[in-house]
Structures are given as C-alpha cells and as structure tokens.
Amino acid sequence: MRFAEGEVVMKAEVMVTFLFLCVAAVWALPKKDLKPSEILLRNLSPERLESLLESRLEELQEDIVKSYEDQLREHETNVENLHRYRRDTAAYYDHNTPSSSNTGPQYWHSYAYDTEIGNRERLEIEDITIKHHLGDIEIINVFPLNLWNFSAIYQSDDHIGHVLVKGKLEAVKVRNQWTKSLTGCPCLDDHSKNCACCESDGCLCQTASDTCVQCGLDYVQHFCDANRPRLLELDSAVGFQYYLDYYDPVAGLQRVIVTSRDTTVSFYKIDEDSAQPMQAENGLGTINFARPVTHLGYGETYKDFHGIIKKDRFLITFRADESTQQFHGINIDSTGMASGMSELWQASGTEMKVWQSGGRVMVAVLNVTILHVYELKANQWYEYQVRACRT
C-alpha cells in the first residue's frame, strides 16, 4: 500500500513538471508584436550574427558580380548582332539599289523611325528657316566631347577652340586659378553683377573687371594684366565628366576637357562661363612631350578586382609619324582627380581614333592605306596594355 501511494505521488510530480514545461513553452512562443525571425536573431550571439552577416554579404556580392557580367555579356552580344545586321543590310542594298544614273525621285526621301513599333513615317520638308548664324568663323576640325551641355568643341583656322552657345559659336576663354567666373558678381563701383566672381583666396582687380588675382596684388596693374582671361588654343581635344563627392545633377557634375597644343597636353574644368586649368598639385595641369601630340583619345574600362567592379579611365595620346605612343591612367576618388603613371604602346601612322565598345576601349591607327586596330585591356595581373587585335 505504501508502494502504491509512492507511485501516485511520483506520477503527480511528473504531471506538475509537464504542466510547468508546457506553460514555459507557451510563454516562449512569438508575441504578436514580434516576428519569429526577430526572436531568432535576438537569441543569436554577436559572433554568430557577425558570421551570418558576412556570409550573406558574400552571397550578395557574388550575385551583383554575376548580374553585371550577364548584363555586359548581353550588351556585347547586342552590339555584335547590331554590327552583323548593319553589314547584312549594307550588302543587301549594294546589290539591290539602282545605280545613280537611273535612280528616280521616289528613292530620294527621308524617314522618321520609331514613330510606332515596327512602323515609319515619310518626312516631308515644306520650308527651311535659319534662326541663328554661327558667326564668320572658319572651322577646320570638330572634336566630340560628349559632355552635358557641350556636345563638341570646334577648332578654327587659328587653332582657337569654340563652343556653341545659344546658336552661335563663341571662343572659349581660360580664367586663372583665382577667378571663379568671369561675370556674375557686383563690381567695385556699382552693383550691376557684370564683374568676375573670385575664389576664396582671390580679390577682384581694380583695373580689370573680368579678373581676380591673389589678394594684396589686386592693385598691381601689370600682375592683373598678366592674369587676364586668354583664348583656349588646341590641336586636338577630348572630354569626360564625373560626379563630385556630393550628388547634384548640375552643380555636382565636374566636366573636364583635355586639349593638346603642340607638345603640351592640358586639363581644364569647363562650364558655361569659361574654362579653368586643373590644379597642378593634383598631378594634372599639363603633360609635356618631346614631339607634338596630334591626336587624343579617352576610354573607360571595368574590371573585377577581387570581387569589386572597378571603373578605370584612360587618356590615350598619339604623335603622328612616331612609333612609340603613350597612355595615362586617370584616378578619381573622394579627394579629387589625379593623373596616374604613363605606359607605352607601339603604333605608327598618320591618324588615330579611340572609341568605346561597351566596356572595351578600342584604338584604330591609320598607316597610309592600312588600318590597325588595338584594344586597351588588363592582363591577369591587372596591368593595362594596348595590344593589336588579331583578325
């Protein structure tokens, strides 16, 4: 009988223990104001959380790299198909277009494409009106810039650079390092705001309303005269742009033009007002060569640097009738822009052209009647070289 009573007591204790565990389990269930995943993360140790975060970041990085590679591969395929279609179309019209001797007026017209999907409209010109006159300037070269608000720069017969402003060609002026803009600020004798705006360390000249100089020298006339705005001279030019350490569609955009004049290559910041030389302490300003630089080119490449997609910029220089050429890296970071070390490449000819093909930089050199094609690319050690393309 005592054994039976002990057994009953033991069963009762087991039942009580079981009920206590059930209550504890219910209490530990997720609350209405918390998600199960939040309770799970709260219960993890800091070491486990750090390990989990690191693994997820690695997966995200791999996904981004794979997505970029897929998009770049798709873009190159599209470009290749486009070129193939262009060649096929040209070959078709070479065989099917009537000769010029018997071509009727029905073949001489223009079309506007993409008016609708799979459709086109014939253009009918009823009248032509000239709204602006570019000016009495003899243009000998046009260099594409591809800059916001500056599509090209025009070289006149006296080697002066011009840009299109409100339908007219205007010569580009170069201001000094103390002048922020040639106009826009009050003058000393009135408040017309037709005088130059100065940088923080500059003061407006007493005798030149479009010039600022170092404060303390603004009363020295010969110093002001020596730092007056000058016209931009060039033999060749390219342009590129980038955003500064803050994003603003207009004010945060840095537009850069690179020009060659005789044996000197110069870097300028350019805006609607004028151009200004880049500061020499950043490694830019000017690059001097032994022989005249006749052609300039610019290109951008992308490379996978240990899982990080990096954008590299390059300035390619060419000297006609020389066999050894150079290209320079351009580094841009939070501190600004600086030119990198120069590298050599071998090519000789009379003309050079650089163009962007997706993420690739292609270079063409014309030597008499032979066109040589090169590519700027990195090797397995991330060293860039310009090498001839095999055909």
Summary of the structure (lengths in Angstrom):
residues: 391
radius of gyration: 33.7
end to end distance: 104.4
largest distance: 128.9
contacts: 1011
relative contact order: 0.07
helix: 25%
strand: 40%
